[in-house]
Amino acid sequence: LSVAEKPTGNVPSSIVHPIKIINELGLPTHDGEGRVITVEYPLFYLTNVYVPNSGQKLDRLTYRTSEWDADFVQKMQQYESEGNKPVIWLGDLNVAYDEKDTWNEGAKHLAKSAGTTPEERASFKKQLEGGFVDAFRHLHPEGRGHYTYWSQRAGNRAPNQGLRLDYFVCSEALMEDGEEKRAIVRDSYMVHDQMGSDHCPIVLEIEIKK
């Protein structure tokens, strides 16, 4: 992760140094799974998260959509409100949000497969409606073929038959330019040629002003 390592102009180095590191969500229902680390910076909160997979038999679908997703976005809103600064969360969110995020949209099995169920997609939409933006899709609304996960077992990487499961989700304020803005999202993209995993890295470029 190299967010804000090259600040604009003569921005003080303290701007990109962490203030505090928070492990887990502080919620007994979800803590203990080792899924969340939040770093507070002077200009925003940054949360790295692995969202619980709903399971091959969708046995955790209700927990994931009705409990985890709802509690997680509430925690992000709490950081945003109490810290009076925007929030970014990133990681494997285990959802391919819309038809541009899957290589085989329309396949009958998708509605019953973890990551592409109507329930998971609706739950992610509800999170975004809480004041947040899918950075990549906001900046590249018609982009297709930009995936972050490919099944190794099926050999899907070479033909680019993948899913977009990894995201940067940002407070709306980070997407808006203005003289008073000190941190602004400028781009988000995937590093498709980086091998070593069934996922590829994703990047968020943030301009930090003096």
Accessible surface in RSA format (square Angstrom, percent):
REM  Atomic radii and reference values for relative SASA: ProtOr
REM  Chains: A
REM  Algorithm: Lee & Richards
REM  Probe-radius: 1.40
REM  Slices: 20
REM RES _ NUM      All-atoms   Total-Side   Main-Chain    Non-polar    All polar
REM                ABS   REL    ABS   REL    ABS   REL    ABS   REL    ABS   REL
RES LEU A   1   140.37  78.2  59.07  42.3  81.30 204.4  69.45  48.8  70.92 190.9
RES SER A   2    74.75  63.2  57.81  77.2  16.94  39.0  25.37  54.0  49.39  69.2
RES VAL A   3    23.39  15.4   6.36   5.8  17.04  41.0   7.73   6.7  15.66  42.5
RES ALA A   4    12.16  11.2   3.61   5.6   8.54  19.4   7.44  10.5   4.72  12.5
RES GLU A   5   120.75  69.3  94.16  71.2  26.60  63.3  34.87  67.4  85.88  70.1
RES LYS A   6   194.99  95.1 166.81 102.3  28.18  67.1 113.64 102.3  81.34  86.6
RES PRO A   7    42.78  31.2  25.46  23.2  17.32  63.0  27.16  22.4  15.62  97.1
RES THR A   8    65.05  46.3  57.79  58.6   7.26  17.3  52.56  70.6  12.49  18.9
RES GLY A   9    59.83  73.8   0.00   N/A  59.83  73.8  31.81  87.3  28.02  62.8
RES ASN A  10   128.48  88.6 109.28 105.6  19.20  46.2  31.29  75.3  97.19  93.9
RES VAL A  11    13.21   8.7   0.00   0.0  13.21  31.8   0.00   0.0  13.21  35.8
RES PRO A  12    75.93  55.3  64.70  59.0  11.24  40.8  75.91  62.7   0.02   0.1
RES SER A  13    72.99  61.7  63.56  84.8   9.43  21.7  36.94  78.7  36.05  50.5
RES SER A  14    68.77  58.1  64.08  85.5   4.69  10.8  47.36 100.8  21.41  30.0
RES ILE A  15    18.87  10.7  16.30  12.1   2.57   6.2  16.30  11.7   2.57   7.0
RES VAL A  16    34.32  22.6  22.03  19.9  12.29  29.6  23.59  20.5  10.73  29.1
RES HIS A  17   100.72  55.0  99.09  68.9   1.63   4.2  58.90  60.7  41.82  48.7
RES PRO A  18    73.39  53.5  50.42  46.0  22.98  83.5  50.42  41.6  22.98 142.8
RES ILE A  19   103.43  58.9  70.29  52.4  33.14  79.9  75.75  54.5  27.68  75.1
RES LYS A  20   108.98  53.2 101.87  62.5   7.11  16.9  56.33  50.7  52.65  56.1
RES ILE A  21   109.45  62.3  83.38  62.1  26.07  62.8  83.38  60.0  26.07  70.8
RES ILE A  22    41.31  23.5  38.90  29.0   2.41   5.8  41.31  29.7   0.00   0.0
RES ASN A  23   104.01  71.7  85.69  82.8  18.32  44.1  24.47  58.9  79.54  76.9
RES GLU A  24    36.88  21.2  36.80  27.8   0.09   0.2  22.84  44.2  14.04  11.5
RES LEU A  25     3.56   2.0   1.01   0.7   2.56   6.4   1.84   1.3   1.72   4.6
RES GLY A  26    58.21  71.8   0.00   N/A  58.21  71.8  34.91  95.8  23.31  52.2
RES LEU A  27    53.43  29.8  53.43  38.2   0.00   0.0  53.43  37.5   0.00   0.0
RES PRO A  28   129.35  94.3 102.85  93.8  26.50  96.3 110.85  91.5  18.50 115.0
RES THR A  29    86.67  61.6  59.03  59.8  27.64  65.9  33.11  44.5  53.56  81.0
RES HIS A  30     2.35   1.3   0.49   0.3   1.86   4.7   0.85   0.9   1.49   1.7
RES ASP A  31    45.51  31.9  26.83  26.7  18.68  44.2  16.95  39.9  28.56  28.5
RES GLY A  32    72.87  89.9   0.00   N/A  72.87  89.9  37.72 103.5  35.15  78.7
RES GLU A  33    65.02  37.3  35.53  26.9  29.49  70.2  32.71  63.3  32.31  26.4
RES GLY A  34    66.54  82.1   0.00   N/A  66.54  82.1  33.02  90.6  33.52  75.1
RES ARG A  35    43.59  18.3  36.58  18.6   7.02  16.7   7.90  10.8  35.70  21.6
RES VAL A  36     5.63   3.7   0.67   0.6   4.96  12.0   1.04   0.9   4.59  12.5
RES ILE A  37    87.33  49.7  86.27  64.3   1.06   2.6  86.27  62.1   1.06   2.9
RES THR A  38     0.08   0.1   0.08   0.1   0.00   0.0   0.00   0.0   0.08   0.1
RES VAL A  39    25.54  16.8  25.54  23.1   0.00   0.0  25.54  22.2   0.00   0.0
RES GLU A  40    20.43  11.7  20.43  15.5   0.00   0.0   0.00   0.0  20.43  16.7
RES TYR A  41    38.85  18.1  38.85  22.1   0.00   0.0  11.05   8.3  27.80  34.3
RES PRO A  42    42.34  30.9  25.32  23.1  17.02  61.9  26.90  22.2  15.44  96.0
RES LEU A  43    26.45  14.7  20.91  15.0   5.54  13.9  22.84  16.0   3.62   9.7
RES PHE A  44     4.35   2.2   4.35   2.7   0.00   0.0   4.35   2.6   0.00   0.0
RES TYR A  45    15.16   7.1  15.16   8.6   0.00   0.0   0.73   0.6  14.42  17.8
RES LEU A  46     6.29   3.5   5.26   3.8   1.02   2.6   5.26   3.7   1.02   2.8
RES THR A  47     0.00   0.0   0.00   0.0   0.00   0.0   0.00   0.0   0.00   0.0
RES ASN A  48    83.12  57.3  80.37  77.7   2.75   6.6  15.11  36.4  68.00  65.7
RES VAL A  49     3.72   2.4   0.00   0.0   3.72   9.0   1.97   1.7   1.74   4.7
RES TYR A  50    89.50  41.8  88.11  50.1   1.39   3.6  65.71  49.4  23.79  29.3
RES VAL A  51     7.85   5.2   7.85   7.1   0.00   0.0   7.85   6.8   0.00   0.0
RES PRO A  52     0.00   0.0   0.00   0.0   0.00   0.0   0.00   0.0   0.00   0.0
RES ASN A  53    60.04  41.4  55.91  54.0   4.13  10.0  19.52  47.0  40.53  39.2
RES SER A  54     0.66   0.6   0.00   0.0   0.66   1.5   0.00   0.0   0.66   0.9
RES GLY A  55    17.97  22.2   0.00   N/A  17.97  22.2  17.97  49.3   0.00   0.0
RES GLN A  56   181.62 101.6 146.66 107.2  34.96  83.2  58.75 125.0 122.87  93.2
RES LYS A  57   187.84  91.6 159.01  97.6  28.83  68.6 109.12  98.2  78.72  83.8
RES LEU A  58    43.96  24.5  32.37  23.2  11.60  29.1  32.37  22.7  11.60  31.2
RES ASP A  59   113.65  79.6  73.29  72.9  40.36  95.4  43.35 102.0  70.30  70.1
RES ARG A  60    77.95  32.7  76.20  38.8   1.75   4.2  33.12  45.3  44.83  27.2
RES LEU A  61    23.40  13.0  23.33  16.7   0.06   0.2  23.33  16.4   0.06   0.2
RES THR A  62    96.63  68.7  93.09  94.4   3.54   8.4  59.63  80.1  37.01  55.9
RES TYR A  63    34.00  15.9  31.40  17.9   2.59   6.7  31.70  23.8   2.30   2.8
RES ARG A  64     4.87   2.0   4.87   2.5   0.00   0.0   0.00   0.0   4.87   3.0
RES THR A  65    23.57  16.8  14.42  14.6   9.15  21.8   7.36   9.9  16.21  24.5
RES SER A  66    73.98  62.5  47.58  63.5  26.40  60.8  30.24  64.4  43.74  61.3
RES GLU A  67    73.58  42.2  71.04  53.7   2.54   6.0  26.97  52.2  46.61  38.1
RES TRP A  68     2.33   0.9   2.33   1.1   0.00   0.0   1.89   1.0   0.45   0.7
RES ASP A  69     4.61   3.2   4.57   4.6   0.04   0.1   1.49   3.5   3.12   3.1
RES ALA A  70    52.27  48.1  40.86  63.1  11.41  26.0  48.07  67.7   4.20  11.1
RES ASP A  71    43.57  30.5  42.34  42.1   1.23   2.9   3.01   7.1  40.55  40.4
RES PHE A  72     1.31   0.7   1.31   0.8   0.00   0.0   1.31   0.8   0.00   0.0
RES VAL A  73    19.80  13.0  19.80  17.9   0.00   0.0  19.80  17.2   0.00   0.0
RES GLN A  74   117.58  65.7 116.66  85.3   0.92   2.2  30.76  65.5  86.82  65.8
RES LYS A  75    27.84  13.6  25.82  15.8   2.02   4.8   4.38   3.9  23.46  25.0
RES MET A  76     0.00   0.0   0.00   0.0   0.00   0.0   0.00   0.0   0.00   0.0
RES GLN A  77    64.51  36.1  61.54  45.0   2.97   7.1  22.17  47.2  42.33  32.1
RES GLN A  78    71.19  39.8  63.82  46.6   7.37  17.5  21.27  45.3  49.92  37.9
RES TYR A  79    21.40  10.0  20.85  11.9   0.55   1.4  19.25  14.5   2.14   2.6
RES GLU A  80    50.70  29.1  46.84  35.4   3.86   9.2  18.76  36.3  31.93  26.1
RES SER A  81    87.73  74.1  61.18  81.6  26.55  61.2  35.09  74.7  52.63  73.7
RES GLU A  82   132.52  76.1  94.84  71.8  37.68  89.7  46.99  90.9  85.53  69.8
RES GLY A  83    22.23  27.4   0.00   N/A  22.23  27.4  10.16  27.9  12.07  27.0
RES ASN A  84   137.97  95.1 115.52 111.6  22.45  54.1  26.72  64.3 111.25 107.5
RES LYS A  85    29.75  14.5  22.54  13.8   7.21  17.2  22.14  19.9   7.61   8.1
RES PRO A  86    27.25  19.9  25.01  22.8   2.24   8.1  26.75  22.1   0.50   3.1
RES VAL A  87     0.00   0.0   0.00   0.0   0.00   0.0   0.00   0.0   0.00   0.0
RES ILE A  88     0.00   0.0   0.00   0.0   0.00   0.0   0.00   0.0   0.00   0.0
RES TRP A  89     2.21   0.9   2.21   1.1   0.00   0.0   0.00   0.0   2.21   3.6
RES LEU A  90    18.87  10.5  18.87  13.5   0.00   0.0  18.87  13.3   0.00   0.0
RES GLY A  91    12.88  15.9   0.00   N/A  12.88  15.9  12.88  35.3   0.00   0.0
RES ASP A  92    21.82  15.3  18.29  18.2   3.52   8.3  10.67  25.1  11.15  11.1
RES LEU A  93     3.58   2.0   3.58   2.6   0.00   0.0   3.58   2.5   0.00   0.0
RES ASN A  94    10.29   7.1  10.22   9.9   0.07   0.2   1.73   4.2   8.56   8.3
RES VAL A  95     0.77   0.5   0.77   0.7   0.00   0.0   0.77   0.7   0.00   0.0
RES ALA A  96     0.00   0.0   0.00   0.0   0.00   0.0   0.00   0.0   0.00   0.0
RES TYR A  97    46.52  21.7  42.79  24.3   3.73   9.7  26.18  19.7  20.33  25.1
RES ASP A  98    35.74  25.0  32.90  32.7   2.84   6.7  24.54  57.8  11.20  11.2
RES GLU A  99    72.09  41.4  67.53  51.1   4.56  10.9  41.15  79.6  30.94  25.3
RES LYS A 100    31.96  15.6  28.52  17.5   3.43   8.2   1.57   1.4  30.39  32.4
RES ASP A 101     0.40   0.3   0.32   0.3   0.08   0.2   0.08   0.2   0.32   0.3
RES THR A 102     6.82   4.8   0.00   0.0   6.82  16.2   0.00   0.0   6.82  10.3
RES TRP A 103   111.92  44.9  84.03  40.7  27.89  65.5  76.90  41.0  35.02  56.8
RES ASN A 104    31.11  21.5  21.61  20.9   9.50  22.9  18.16  43.7  12.95  12.5
RES GLU A 105    73.90  42.4  44.29  33.5  29.61  70.5  22.79  44.1  51.11  41.7
RES GLY A 106    64.55  79.6   0.00   N/A  64.55  79.6  40.21 110.3  24.34  54.5
RES ALA A 107    34.42  31.6  16.57  25.6  17.84  40.6  27.51  38.7   6.91  18.3
RES LYS A 108   196.33  95.8 172.48 105.8  23.86  56.8 122.66 110.4  73.67  78.5
RES HIS A 109   103.88  56.8  94.93  66.0   8.95  22.9  73.28  75.5  30.60  35.6
RES LEU A 110    14.30   8.0  14.30  10.2   0.00   0.0  14.30  10.0   0.00   0.0
RES ALA A 111    52.49  48.3  42.07  64.9  10.42  23.7  43.93  61.9   8.57  22.7
RES LYS A 112   162.93  79.5 151.38  92.9  11.55  27.5  93.80  84.4  69.13  73.6
RES SER A 113    34.88  29.5  30.35  40.5   4.53  10.4  22.97  48.9  11.91  16.7
RES ALA A 114    33.43  30.7  10.95  16.9  22.48  51.1  11.28  15.9  22.15  58.7
RES GLY A 115     3.49   4.3   0.00   N/A   3.49   4.3   2.96   8.1   0.54   1.2
RES THR A 116     4.67   3.3   1.88   1.9   2.79   6.7   1.59   2.1   3.08   4.7
RES THR A 117     0.41   0.3   0.41   0.4   0.00   0.0   0.41   0.6   0.00   0.0
RES PRO A 118    80.15  58.4  70.47  64.2   9.68  35.2  76.89  63.5   3.26  20.2
RES GLU A 119    89.70  51.5  81.96  62.0   7.74  18.4  41.13  79.6  48.57  39.7
RES GLU A 120     0.48   0.3   0.42   0.3   0.06   0.1   0.00   0.0   0.48   0.4
RES ARG A 121    41.95  17.6  41.11  21.0   0.83   2.0  19.85  27.1  22.09  13.4
RES ALA A 122    60.72  55.8  50.29  77.6  10.43  23.7  55.13  77.6   5.58  14.8
RES SER A 123    15.34  13.0   8.61  11.5   6.73  15.5   9.94  21.2   5.39   7.6
RES PHE A 124     3.83   1.9   3.60   2.2   0.23   0.6   3.83   2.3   0.00   0.0
RES LYS A 125   108.51  52.9 108.49  66.6   0.01   0.0  51.06  46.0  57.45  61.2
RES LYS A 126   156.81  76.5 151.10  92.7   5.72  13.6  94.32  84.9  62.49  66.6
RES GLN A 127    13.79   7.7  12.87   9.4   0.92   2.2   3.87   8.2   9.92   7.5
RES LEU A 128    27.29  15.2  23.21  16.6   4.08  10.3  23.36  16.4   3.93  10.6
RES GLU A 129   122.92  70.6  84.19  63.7  38.73  92.2  48.93  94.6  73.99  60.4
RES GLY A 130    29.28  36.1   0.00   N/A  29.28  36.1  18.03  49.5  11.25  25.2
RES GLY A 131    22.41  27.6   0.00   N/A  22.41  27.6  19.34  53.1   3.07   6.9
RES PHE A 132     6.46   3.2   0.00   0.0   6.46  16.8   0.00   0.0   6.46  18.5
RES VAL A 133    23.79  15.7  20.92  18.9   2.86   6.9  23.79  20.7   0.00   0.0
RES ASP A 134     8.64   6.1   6.07   6.0   2.58   6.1   5.74  13.5   2.90   2.9
RES ALA A 135     0.00   0.0   0.00   0.0   0.00   0.0   0.00   0.0   0.00   0.0
RES PHE A 136     9.57   4.8   9.54   5.9   0.03   0.1   9.54   5.8   0.03   0.1
RES ARG A 137    27.59  11.6  26.19  13.4   1.40   3.3  24.74  33.8   2.85   1.7
RES HIS A 138    98.83  54.0  74.42  51.7  24.41  62.5  50.51  52.1  48.32  56.2
RES LEU A 139    56.57  31.5  33.26  23.8  23.31  58.6  36.00  25.3  20.57  55.4
RES HIS A 140    62.45  34.1  58.67  40.8   3.78   9.7  41.14  42.4  21.31  24.8
RES PRO A 141    74.30  54.1  71.86  65.5   2.44   8.9  71.95  59.4   2.35  14.6
RES GLU A 142   134.06  77.0 120.82  91.4  13.24  31.5  62.87 121.6  71.19  58.1
RES GLY A 143    15.69  19.3   0.00   N/A  15.69  19.3  13.20  36.2   2.49   5.6
RES ARG A 144   143.12  60.1 122.22  62.3  20.90  49.8  56.44  77.1  86.68  52.5
RES GLY A 145    23.43  28.9   0.00   N/A  23.43  28.9  16.24  44.6   7.19  16.1
RES HIS A 146    67.42  36.8  65.35  45.4   2.07   5.3  43.16  44.5  24.26  28.2
RES TYR A 147    14.10   6.6  14.10   8.0   0.00   0.0   0.61   0.5  13.49  16.6
RES THR A 148     0.00   0.0   0.00   0.0   0.00   0.0   0.00   0.0   0.00   0.0
RES TYR A 149    54.47  25.4  54.47  31.0   0.00   0.0  24.08  18.1  30.39  37.5
RES TRP A 150     5.71   2.3   5.16   2.5   0.56   1.3   5.28   2.8   0.44   0.7
RES SER A 151    28.92  24.4  26.96  36.0   1.96   4.5  16.07  34.2  12.84  18.0
RES GLN A 152   129.45  72.4 102.57  75.0  26.88  64.0  43.52  92.6  85.93  65.2
RES ARG A 153   236.39  99.3 195.96  99.9  40.44  96.3  86.65 118.4 149.74  90.8
RES ALA A 154    68.70  63.2  33.60  51.8  35.10  79.8  45.12  63.5  23.58  62.5
RES GLY A 155    47.79  58.9   0.00   N/A  47.79  58.9  34.12  93.6  13.67  30.6
RES ASN A 156    21.90  15.1  21.88  21.1   0.02   0.1   0.00   0.0  21.90  21.2
RES ARG A 157    51.45  21.6  42.98  21.9   8.47  20.2  40.16  54.9  11.29   6.8
RES ALA A 158   104.39  96.0  61.68  95.2  42.71  97.2  73.87 104.0  30.51  80.8
RES PRO A 159    73.19  53.3  42.22  38.5  30.97 112.6  54.92  45.3  18.27 113.5
RES ASN A 160    59.77  41.2  53.39  51.6   6.39  15.4  24.70  59.5  35.07  33.9
RES GLN A 161    55.58  31.1  54.15  39.6   1.43   3.4   4.38   9.3  51.20  38.8
RES GLY A 162     1.81   2.2   0.00   N/A   1.81   2.2   1.81   5.0   0.00   0.0
RES LEU A 163    32.83  18.3  32.83  23.5   0.00   0.0  32.83  23.1   0.00   0.0
RES ARG A 164     0.60   0.3   0.60   0.3   0.00   0.0   0.00   0.0   0.60   0.4
RES LEU A 165    13.28   7.4  13.28   9.5   0.00   0.0  13.28   9.3   0.00   0.0
RES ASP A 166    15.55  10.9  14.06  14.0   1.49   3.5   1.73   4.1  13.82  13.8
RES TYR A 167     2.23   1.0   0.00   0.0   2.23   5.8   2.23   1.7   0.00   0.0
RES PHE A 168     3.52   1.8   1.87   1.2   1.64   4.3   1.87   1.1   1.64   4.7
RES VAL A 169     0.00   0.0   0.00   0.0   0.00   0.0   0.00   0.0   0.00   0.0
RES CYS A 170     0.00   0.0   0.00   0.0   0.00   0.0   0.00   0.0   0.00   0.0
RES SER A 171     0.57   0.5   0.57   0.8   0.00   0.0   0.57   1.2   0.00   0.0
RES GLU A 172    84.74  48.7  83.13  62.9   1.61   3.8  17.47  33.8  67.28  54.9
RES ALA A 173    40.12  36.9  35.57  54.9   4.55  10.4  36.73  51.7   3.38   9.0
RES LEU A 174     1.77   1.0   1.57   1.1   0.20   0.5   1.77   1.2   0.00   0.0
RES MET A 175    29.29  15.2   5.74   3.8  23.55  56.1   5.77   4.9  23.51  31.2
RES GLU A 176    89.61  51.4  84.70  64.1   4.91  11.7  37.65  72.8  51.96  42.4
RES ASP A 177    85.03  59.6  56.99  56.7  28.04  66.3  31.31  73.7  53.72  53.6
RES GLY A 178    22.92  28.3   0.00   N/A  22.92  28.3  22.86  62.7   0.06   0.1
RES GLU A 179   180.32 103.5 146.89 111.1  33.43  79.6  65.87 127.4 114.45  93.4
RES GLU A 180   132.63  76.1 104.33  78.9  28.30  67.4  74.98 145.0  57.65  47.1
RES LYS A 181    42.30  20.6  39.00  23.9   3.30   7.9  18.16  16.3  24.14  25.7
RES ARG A 182    93.74  39.4  88.67  45.2   5.07  12.1  43.02  58.8  50.72  30.7
RES ALA A 183     9.59   8.8   3.32   5.1   6.27  14.3   3.32   4.7   6.27  16.6
RES ILE A 184     2.08   1.2   2.08   1.6   0.00   0.0   2.08   1.5   0.00   0.0
RES VAL A 185     6.90   4.5   0.00   0.0   6.90  16.6   0.00   0.0   6.90  18.7
RES ARG A 186   107.45  45.1  86.36  44.0  21.09  50.2  42.77  58.5  64.68  39.2
RES ASP A 187    41.56  29.1  41.56  41.4   0.00   0.0   9.18  21.6  32.38  32.3
RES SER A 188     3.70   3.1   3.70   4.9   0.00   0.0   0.00   0.0   3.70   5.2
RES TYR A 189    80.63  37.6  79.70  45.3   0.93   2.4  57.64  43.3  22.99  28.3
RES MET A 190    17.74   9.2   3.51   2.3  14.23  33.9   3.13   2.7  14.60  19.3
RES VAL A 191    47.86  31.5  43.90  39.7   3.96   9.5  47.86  41.6   0.00   0.0
RES HIS A 192    66.71  36.5  59.30  41.2   7.41  19.0  38.05  39.2  28.66  33.4
RES ASP A 193   118.13  82.7  97.51  97.1  20.62  48.8  43.63 102.7  74.50  74.3
RES GLN A 194    94.87  53.1  91.04  66.5   3.83   9.1  16.61  35.4  78.26  59.4
RES MET A 195   121.46  62.9 105.96  70.1  15.50  36.9  96.81  82.3  24.65  32.7
RES GLY A 196    81.04  99.9   0.00   N/A  81.04  99.9  41.96 115.2  39.08  87.5
RES SER A 197    53.99  45.6  43.36  57.9  10.63  24.5  35.46  75.5  18.53  26.0
RES ASP A 198    47.16  33.0  44.79  44.6   2.36   5.6   3.06   7.2  44.09  44.0
RES HIS A 199    44.53  24.3  40.47  28.1   4.05  10.4  27.21  28.0  17.32  20.2
RES CYS A 200     7.05   5.3   0.00   0.0   7.05  16.6   2.06   5.2   4.99   5.4
RES PRO A 201    59.22  43.2  47.23  43.1  11.99  43.6  58.45  48.3   0.77   4.8
RES ILE A 202    32.99  18.8  15.50  11.5  17.49  42.2  15.50  11.2  17.49  47.5
RES VAL A 203    39.24  25.8  36.36  32.9   2.88   6.9  39.24  34.1   0.00   0.0
RES LEU A 204     7.87   4.4   0.00   0.0   7.87  19.8   0.00   0.0   7.87  21.2
RES GLU A 205    76.70  44.0  72.57  54.9   4.13   9.8  26.14  50.6  50.56  41.3
RES ILE A 206    20.66  11.8   0.00   0.0  20.66  49.8   1.32   0.9  19.34  52.5
RES GLU A 207    46.49  26.7  39.94  30.2   6.55  15.6  19.32  37.4  27.18  22.2
RES ILE A 208     2.14   1.2   1.28   1.0   0.86   2.1   1.28   0.9   0.86   2.3
RES LYS A 209    50.09  24.4  49.78  30.5   0.31   0.7  33.60  30.2  16.49  17.6
RES LYS A 210   151.71  74.0 109.95  67.5  41.75  99.4  75.24  67.7  76.46  81.4
END  Absolute sums over single chains surface
CHAIN  1 A    10812.8       8402.3       2410.5       5746.2       5066.6
END  Absolute sums over all chains
TOTAL         10812.8       8402.3       2410.5       5746.2       5066.6
